[in-house]
Amino acid sequence: MRLDRPPTLVEAVTDTLRREILKGNFLPGTALTEIELSKSMDISRGTAREALLHLNQENLVEIIPHRGAFVAQLSQKKVEEIYTLRSLLEPYAVRLSMQRNAFDPDYLDEMRNLVRRMGELEQAGDYQRTIEEDIRFHEMSCERCGHDLLIDVLRNLQSLTLMFILTTKLYRSDMVSDEVSHQAIFDGIANGDPFLAEEIVRKHINDAGTSLVKRMEEIGHLHDNLEAQE
């Protein structure tokens, strides 16, 4: 018998703040003060502090000594590190999964439905749930690879991957829709060629990474030019 335990107050606050960050309501760099959170959410400062510590462990919040907590902001260097590492690990995990015949018809149906939901959520402008479905799709493409250490590393990267995806939304750097790009991955897996699927996944990750870096550079140059004119 499974007992569903209700979330603690700290867990509820953490979940709420996580959702607000993923919705883009708290933009990267936004200060999250214990006093303001305790007032707006009618909680103690201690509860707010614990929730921020949890989000810090998830890499969604950065805590700077003597300054406070801020919504995490990915630098260009960090973006490059995330996508280049993922482009090595995830494609390999997909190939291993396919070589183990891990994608049975029911599993493929679930992945196909994830792609469809991503399209619907993207059309509705629901960034939070689009990102959640995106993360789940990538999890499913890798989690049956049979390589426990590889899965552990990918899970440790997950929160940074989440911030990466959120950053692509905020910078509007996606060249194609989530539905289209993930449909390509699904088609590659359904095709049954492990090496073809591996290359499709690698291209997907590299394209997203290089597009985001380019967009960050463009915006950086624009800010530099505006400051020079002042």
N, C-alpha and C positions, 0 to 999 in steps of 0.2 A: 504494500500500500504506500502511495506517494503522498506526502504531506506538503502542500504548497505553503511555504512560509511567507507571510507578508513582509514587504521590504521594511527595513529600519528607516528612521527619519533621515539618517545620513545617506543611505542608499537612494531614497526618494529625491533628496536634494541633488545628489550627484547625477542621477538620471535626468532630472529637469534641466540642470545646467548643461549637461552633455547635449541634450536635444536643442537647446537654445543656441549653442555654439554651432552645431551642424546645420541649423536652419539659417545661419548667418546673422542672427539677431545680436550676437556678440562677436564683432569682427576681430580678426587677429590684431593683437596689440592692445585690446581693450582692457583697462584695469578692472579687476574684480575684487572689491574691498569687502572685508568681513562685515564692516559696519553697514554698508549699503545693502549687502545681501541679507543680513539678519533683519533689517527693517522691511525690505521689500517682500521677503518670503516668510516673515514672522517666525524666525528661528533664532536660536542662540548664536553668538559669535563662534562658540566652540564647534557647533554643528557645521556652520559655514566653513570654518577652518578645516575640519576633517574632510568635507566634500571636495574642497580645493586640493587637498593633499592627494585624494584619490585620483582626481583629474590630472594632477601633476604626474602621477605614476603612469597614467595612460598617454602622456605626452600631449594632452590637449591644453594644459595650463602650464605656464612657466612661473616658477616662484623665484624671485630675485631678492636676495638678502637685503634688508633695510629699505626695500622699495615696495615690495608687495607681490601680488599674484596678477598675472596678465594672460589673456588668451594667447596660446602659442602662435608664433609667427615664423613660418618656414623661410629661411634664407635661401638664396639661389644655390649656394653650396650644398645645403641640406637636401634640397629638391633633387639635385644631381646625384647625391649619394643614395637617396631612396630609390630613384627609378633605375639607376644602373645596377644596384644590388638586386632589385626585384627582377630585372631583365635576365639575370643569371640564374636565379633560383626558381621562379615560378614556371618558366617554360620547361625546365628540367623535370619539375614535379608533374606537370601535365603529361610529358612524354612517358614518365615512369607509370603513371596511372593508366595510360592507354596500353602500355605494354603488359600490364597486369589484367587487362580486360575489365577495368573497374567501372566503366560507364555502361551499365545495363539500361534497357529501355525505360524503366521507371525513373531512373536517375536522370537520364537525358530529358525526359518529359518535365521533370522538376526544373532543370536548368533552362529549358525552353520557356517555361512559364516565368522564370525570373527575368529573362530578357524582355518578354512581353510586358511584365509589370514595370520594368525600368522605363520602357517607352511611355506607358500611361502616366507614371509619376512625373517623368520629365516634362511631359506635355502640361501637366497640372501645376508645374513649378514647385513640386514638393522635393526640395533638395535633400532634406534629412532622410526621407525614406528611399529616395533614389540612391543615395550613398550607401545606405544599409543594404539594399538589394545588390548593389555593385560589389560590396565587400563579400556578401554571401556567395555570389556567383564565383568569385575568385577562390573562395574557400572550397567550394564544391569541386572546382576544377583541379584542386591540388590534394585534398584531404585523404584521398584513397591511394596515394602514391606508394604507401608501404614503407616510407623512409621516415622513421620517427624523429630523428634529429633535424632533418630538413623541415618537417612540419613545425617543430618547436621554434626554429629560427623564423619561419614565416609568421607564426603567431606573435612572436616578439616584435615583428615589424608591423603588425596590423594597425596599431594606433597611429604610427607614422604614415602608413598607407592611407588611412582614413583622413588625416590632415592633408596629405598630398591631394587626394580627390577633392576635398573641400576647397583647397586653394585653386584647383583648376576651375571650379565653379565660380569662385569669387573673381578670378582674373579673366573668365570667359575665354579660356585658351583652347577648349575642345574644338578640334577641326570638324568632327562629325558627332552626331548624337550618340548617347550611351547605348541606345537600342541597336543602332547600326554597327557600332564598333564591337559590341558584345555578341551580336548575331554572327559576325565574322568568326569570332572565337568558337562559338557553338558549332557553326558549320564545319570548321576545321576538325573539331573533336568528333562530330557525328560522321565525318568522312572516313574516319578510321585509320588515317595515316599518322602515326605518332610524330614523325619528324616534321611533317607539314604543319600539324597543330602546334608543335613546339615553336616553329618560326612565326606563325601567326600571333601567338601569345607574346613572343619577344617583340615583334613589330608594334603590337598594340601598346605595350608598356613604353617602348622607346619613343613612339610617336607622341604619346601623352606627355612624356618627360621633356622632350626637346621642344614641343609646342609651348609648354608652360615656361620653360627657361627663356625662350625667345620673347614671350609676352612680358615676363618680369624685366628683361633687359630693355624692352621698348618703353615700358612705363618708367623705369629708372632713368633712362635717357631723357624722357619727357620732363620728369621732375627736375633733373639737372639743368635743362634748358630754361625752364620757367624760373628757377632760382637765379640763374645767370642774368636774366632779363630784369630782375627786380633791383 
